[in-house]
């Protein structure tokens, strides 16, 4: 009975979530350009800060989570060489991303291909050595393990989705529009490879990578609410900054937001179901027998 009610609530929540974002998508199709014209101001200080540092907390969370997942005891049931080495690959890639992004955001230094390759090889060797030094590995608390796992999943899935869509959509950014905006295209009209990459927003996708921290605490607790307020506030701040800077339209940031929220809704629902299944079933009372 409880499982049936839980599934019904999940289905209703997904339906309401879908209708909400469908309404936003329809609104953005009509008002994207008007919103940008009304709010874009690249000289705004808080928006410039969001552009410079908006990705960093999420990328740091991804790299830390990838490192902790790689430090776990090695799985003996890995079915392929790629499956066995994937945690190491993701960990190395996350650390290199942090190094490269921090160097660019804080020191305006861009890694060239040679420097990036050397950095990746060096980090790969160091992470492999560190993992061997751990021996059996580090056993993470269950909630920490789940939060790290979903942070890595959300990061990888968001990166793949955003990268693929950017290549195929070719939407021009607001700040690159012609004076009369005759080259503006709505979000639902892919243009193919044009060299432009407005849809969807990578900054927005990265800003929501703090959401998996919700899995660290029981749903409804004070810490859970505080984590939600903090992660939501940061994500909303970064999304708003991208629109104000003219780097993205409202639909660009909302698409990345919808994907992140959809993944987290699934993760929270799955975690709740699994915790319910783990609860011991009390035997029937023998009073009156």
C-alpha angles and dihedrals in degrees: 000000000000092000091050091052091046091052091047091052091048092050091049092048091050091048092050091045091051093048092048094052092041088057091050091049091053091048092049092050088064105030105033095103094041092052092051092048090053100047110024113117114148092192093066108120100215091047091051089051090051090052093050101042106016095103097044104082092048094045091048090050090051094050093047092048092047090051092050092047090050090049092057120104110285116259114243093200097065105141098202142022090252092052091051094048099038095092090054092048093049092045093051092045092050093051092047090049090053092049094047096043094046091049090052099043097043103030104020090238117146119203113234121215094264095046091045092050093049090048092050093049092047093048090046092055093045094048091048091051092047091051092053090050089057091062108190091014135234120302107218124208110263097250093045090050092052093046092050092046094052092044089057092044094049091046096050095042092047092048093050094046096046094045094049095046093046090056094050102035100053094189115173118236119243093244090056097050122122115256093265094037092235089145093057114123129191119246094253094057112083114203101192122233107344102145091254121112112185099126118096115013118242092190090055092049091051093047091061094055089097091068096086088068084081087078090066094075137039114272112263096021122128092250090050091054092046091050091050093050092048096046094042093048092052093047093048091047093053093045091052092047092055092055093045091050091053091238094117142013123238092259091054093059094038092056092055089044093051092051093050093047091047092053092047093048088055092046094050093046092049092048091051092050092049092049089051091052091050093055111104116248112234115230117244115271117259095205110135096019 
